[in-house]
Amino acid sequence: MARPKSKTEATSLKMTPEVRDLWERCAAAEHRSLTNMFEVMVREHAKKLKLKPAPVPAVPPTQPTDNK
């Protein structure tokens, strides 16, 4: 299922070396980036908890500028 294009946010995580190793190995086993693996794991866990993402507010279209 394709996700809509949206802005991304940077996040910093602290974890034990064991968890980092498991995260890397899970990603490698599925040929995913660490970011993609993290998103997949969070979405799967949210689905188990019957949580849905909050709606993303619509961004109003930008008005063209008149450069005369």
Sequence and secondary structure as in RCSB ss.txt:
>XXXX:A:sequence
MARPKSKTEATSLKMTPEVRDLWERCAAAEHRSLTNMFEVMVREHAKKLKLKPAPVPAVPPTQPTDNK
>XXXX:A:secstr
                HHHHHHHHHHHHHTT  HHHHHHHHHHHHHHHTT                  
